[in-house]
Amino acid sequence: MKALGFNGSPRSDGNTKILIEKVFDELRDRGIDCELIQVGGKQVRGCTACLKCFDNKDMKCVIDDDIVNKCIGKMAEADCIIIGSPTYYSDLTSETKALIDRAGYVCSANDNFLRRKVGASVSAVRRAGSIHTLDSINHFFLINEMFVVGSSYWNLGMGGEKGEVSEDDEGMETMKDLGKNIAWLLKKTNGSQEN
């Protein structure tokens, strides 16, 4: 089984990555392969609603000069998708938004290939506003018929400065519990998305 994480933070080694890696620790302890892809800080173009993905049906976006098609291909192969973003003005980063918009269109155009995969949102936040960030990511999972995994609290960790989220004991425990819940669901479904 494979879990794929996307770090939507421009800080490739910041709080969002720390949270995702805490989830990965639990998954790896249970024999689940994990891969993290850095999306934040890269040039990621937004969706233009051209709908060419519905004409082509090739599991790709026609915009092919950034990382998104690689991400879509990896999503198709994964059993679990974790999307993490810091909270920017009570929402996700523009790179994360571009990824979910374009991946969502391609998924819809190609027989909803994310159906019944496991999804989990994660957000780093200085103080407040992250619930909307989590909702935005969860809406991507829900519209694509995925199973959304929760934890013992909202899937967030608090910290402003780089690395500060590690000092949020409750946030780190929440990520640990999230990893356990993801692993439990993956084992129950055996990573299968059969109809």
Residue pairs with C-beta under 8 A, 6 or more apart in sequence:
1 31
1 32
1 33
1 79
1 80
1 186
1 190
1 191
2 32
2 33
2 34
2 35
2 77
2 78
2 79
2 80
2 191
3 24
3 27
3 32
3 33
3 34
3 35
3 78
3 79
3 80
3 81
3 82
3 182
3 186
4 34
4 35
4 37
4 74
4 75
4 77
4 78
4 80
4 81
4 82
5 20
5 23
5 24
5 34
5 35
5 36
5 37
5 81
5 82
5 83
5 84
6 36
6 37
6 39
6 71
6 81
6 82
6 83
6 84
6 96
6 99
7 16
7 17
7 20
7 36
7 37
7 38
7 39
7 40
7 84
8 16
8 39
8 40
8 83
8 84
8 85
8 86
8 92
8 93
8 95
8 96
8 99
9 15
9 16
9 17
9 40
9 41
9 84
9 85
9 86
9 93
9 124
10 40
10 41
10 93
10 95
11 17
11 40
11 41
11 86
11 162
12 38
12 40
12 41
13 162
14 86
14 124
14 162
14 163
15 86
15 124
15 157
15 159
15 162
15 163
15 164
15 165
16 40
16 84
16 85
16 86
16 122
16 123
16 124
17 36
17 84
18 124
18 157
18 163
18 165
18 166
19 84
19 122
19 123
19 124
19 156
19 157
19 165
19 171
19 175
20 36
20 82
20 84
20 122
21 36
22 172
22 175
22 176
22 179
23 82
23 120
23 122
23 175
23 176
23 178
23 179
23 182
24 34
24 36
24 179
25 176
25 179
26 175
26 176
26 178
26 179
26 180
26 182
26 183
27 34
27 80
27 179
27 182
27 183
28 34
30 183
30 187
32 80
32 183
32 186
35 74
35 78
37 67
37 70
37 71
37 74
39 67
39 71
39 95
39 96
39 99
40 85
40 86
40 93
40 95
40 96
41 95
42 66
42 67
42 95
43 66
44 66
44 67
44 68
44 94
44 95
44 98
44 99
45 63
45 65
45 66
45 68
45 98
46 94
46 97
46 98
46 101
46 102
47 61
47 98
47 101
47 102
47 105
48 63
49 105
50 62
51 105
51 109
52 62
53 60
53 61
53 62
53 105
53 106
53 109
53 110
54 105
54 108
54 109
56 62
56 109
57 109
57 110
58 110
59 72
59 73
59 76
59 106
59 110
59 113
60 69
60 72
60 73
60 106
61 68
61 69
61 72
61 102
61 105
61 106
63 102
68 98
68 99
68 102
68 103
71 99
71 103
72 102
72 103
72 106
72 107
75 81
75 103
75 107
75 114
75 117
76 113
76 114
78 117
79 117
79 118
79 186
79 191
79 193
80 117
80 118
80 119
80 120
80 182
80 186
80 191
81 114
81 117
81 118
81 119
81 120
81 141
81 146
82 119
82 120
82 121
82 122
82 182
83 96
83 99
83 100
83 119
83 120
83 121
83 122
83 137
83 140
84 121
84 122
84 123
84 124
85 92
85 93
85 96
85 122
85 123
85 124
85 133
85 137
86 93
86 123
86 124
86 125
86 133
87 123
87 124
87 125
87 126
87 129
87 130
87 132
87 133
88 94
89 129
90 129
90 130
90 132
90 133
91 97
91 129
91 132
91 133
91 136
92 123
92 133
92 136
92 137
96 137
97 136
100 136
100 137
100 140
103 140
104 140
104 143
104 144
107 113
107 114
107 144
108 144
112 144
112 145
114 141
114 144
114 145
114 146
115 144
115 145
115 146
115 193
116 145
116 146
116 147
116 189
116 192
116 193
116 194
117 146
117 147
117 193
118 146
118 147
118 149
118 182
118 185
118 186
118 189
119 137
119 138
119 140
119 141
119 144
119 146
119 147
119 148
119 149
120 148
120 149
120 155
120 178
120 182
121 133
121 134
121 137
121 138
121 141
121 148
121 155
122 134
122 155
122 156
122 157
122 175
122 178
123 130
123 133
123 134
123 137
123 155
123 156
123 157
124 130
124 156
124 157
124 158
124 159
124 165
125 133
125 156
125 157
125 158
125 159
126 158
126 159
126 160
127 158
127 160
130 154
130 156
131 154
131 156
134 154
134 155
134 156
138 148
141 147
141 148
142 148
147 185
147 189
149 178
149 181
149 182
149 185
150 178
150 181
151 174
151 175
151 177
151 178
151 181
152 173
152 174
152 177
153 170
153 171
153 174
154 174
155 174
155 175
155 178
156 171
156 174
157 165
157 168
157 171
157 172
157 174
157 175
158 164
158 165
158 168
158 171
159 165
159 166
159 167
159 168
159 171
165 171
165 172
166 172
